[in-house]
Amino acid sequence: MSEHYLELRDLRVRYDNVEALHGINVRVGKGEIVAILGANGAGKSTTLKTISGLMKPSDGGVYFKGKPLHTLHSHEIVRLGITHAPEGRRVFNTLTVMENLDLGAFTRNDKERTAFILNWIFELFPRLKERVEQLAGTLSGGEQQMLAIGRALMGDPKVLLLDEPSLGLAPILVRSIFDSVREINEHGVTVILVEQNARAALKLATRGYVMEVGNILIENSAAALLEDPEVQKAYLGGS
């Protein structure tokens, strides 16, 4: 495992006059699933948005294989192999499933590889293949989440950023989505997972970070975080 495959160094991010991230440090090794946990407003989504270039740091930086990402535009970051499935799915409701997937491949020009990835997505999510001509806005919440992940996978990522993939889904669909994330990881994709369902995320992850109001509170292996009394009390319903 590369210790510094993706790294956030002393990362600070502001929304106007309010600092949302207070100099955080995060390291992700190649092939890992790293969970980022925390309450609403902790800075989890801001962290992912900064990695993918949707937000720019006020200080510090984001580095991929030792090279700065924070100086690049979002489409350049996608081209390097980092894609983002945002919170709330954000599918294009008036476009078909296939049109949404095609948009995920907008930086790619290798038709053979793109066709291979599309077939893999349909194996992961057979329901998308069944609904390929259906408008995305008419899909169920679970199907829209599959589409959001599939669209991100169309960019052939080395690193996949997942923001709240289980949000609003029935338990059986949550299990299905998490099984798919495990399979994506087994295909060699490094995953950074922001997730309110802390127990499910830690059971899936290699390591985890716990955030609180823009700071990293705890960093440890996923197994250790599952056993940590403070994490149990705050996020796992423990006493």
Secondary structure, 3 states (H helix, E strand, C coil): CCCCCEEEEEEEEEECCEEEEEEEEEEECCCCEEEEECCCCCCHHHHHHHHCCCCCCCEEEEEECCEECCCCCHHHHHHHCEEEECCCCCCCCCCEHHHHHHHHCCCCCCHHHHHHHHHHHHHHCHHHHHCCCCEHHHCCHHHHHHHHHHHHHCCCCCEEEEECCCCCCCHHHHHHHHHHHHHHHHCCCEEEEECCCHHHHHHHCCEEEEEECCEEEEEEEHHHHHHCHHHHHHHCCCC
